Amino acid sequence: MERPPATYQVHGPSLRKRRMDLGLTVQEAADKAGISRSYLQRLETGIRERMGPKRYTRLRTALNATDDQICPPDIPPEGR
């Protein structure tokens, strides 16, 4: 069985765009993902660029997003 990566790289502007497209505030999106508002803000602004698999999955689910929608465009799928 293949292990998930230790961390996932995310693209802050893409996260923000996806959240705003859904009409969610930072707090609403953070609550849905089970993360803090400040953590989501750090991701969106690029202060943080990587997150663990559990948080990544919860955030992706909360934003109803695919990997392609929230990961950096220059990272190939196998490197995410």
N, C-alpha and C positions, 0 to 999 in steps of 0.2 A: 504494500500500500504506500502510495506517494504521500509525503508529508507536505503540508502547506508551507509557504515561505514564512520565515520568522516575522517579517514585516511587509507591508504593502506600501508602495509609494503612491501618493495621491496628488492631484493637480488642484491647488487652491482655487484659482479662478473658475475652473470647471465645477468644483463643488458648489461655489457660491451661485453660479449661473443655474445649476440644476435646482438648488434650494429655492431660488427666487422664481424660477419657472413654475414651481409647484405652489408658489404663494405662501411659503413658510417663513416665519421669522427664524433667526438663529436659535432662539430659545425653543421654539416649537420643534425644529429639526433635531436639536440636541436631545430634547425630551423623548422624541420618537426613537432615537438611536440609543438612548440610555447612556449618553455621554454628557459632560458638562458644556455649558455655553462657551466658557473660555477656551476649552479644548477645541471645539469646533471653530471658533474664531481664529485660533492659532493655525489650524489647518487651512482655513480659507485665505488667510493673509500670507501663508507661506513660511511662517515662523517654524511650524512643524510640517514636515513633508512625508513622514512615514507613520504608519499605525499598525498595531498588532492585528492578527487575523480575526479575532472575535469582534473587536470594535469596528474593523473595516466591514465585516459582513453585516453588522447591525446598521451601520451608517448607509451602506449601499442599499439595504432593504428599506430603510426609512425614507430614502430618496427615490426608491423605485428605479434605481440606476443600474446600468451595466458597467463592467470594468472600463469599456471604451469611453464612457461618458464622464468618468471621474479620475481616470489615471492620466498621467502626462502623455501627450500625443507622441513624444519621441521615444517612449519606452515600448519595445515589442512585447506582445502578450506573454510570451514565455519568461520575460524578465520582470514581470509585475509581481 
